[in-house]
Amino acid sequence: MKIDNEQVRKVAHLARLELTQAEEEQFTTQLSSILEYFEQLSELDTSDVAPTTRAIDVSNVTRADDLEPFANREAILAAAPEQDGDFFRVPKIISED
């Protein structure tokens, strides 16, 4: 599928972009290349590939969540905007309606 300058102008107008003639030419070429690549990809048989399959393994890199007591509890409670005894008082965020 080929993209022409008129289609690029229309998309630019919808996106509220002002493009120069050189930018229109550049985007026309680039978008056509992208669509040609997608056409190539659509020729692949993906019927046995699960939708969530990834080309590479991805994992979260996080540190262990080690719980430790805070040494100065009174200092934290004193810094709270509102407190109720040994607890923080926070605004209600869920209504009962």
Residue pairs with C-beta under 8 A, 6 or more apart in sequence:
1 32
1 35
1 36
1 39
2 32
2 35
3 28
3 31
3 32
3 35
4 28
5 24
5 25
5 28
7 28
8 19
8 24
8 27
8 28
8 31
9 19
9 24
12 18
12 19
12 24
12 27
19 27
70 76
73 86
77 83
77 86
77 88
80 88
80 89
82 88
82 89
82 90
83 89
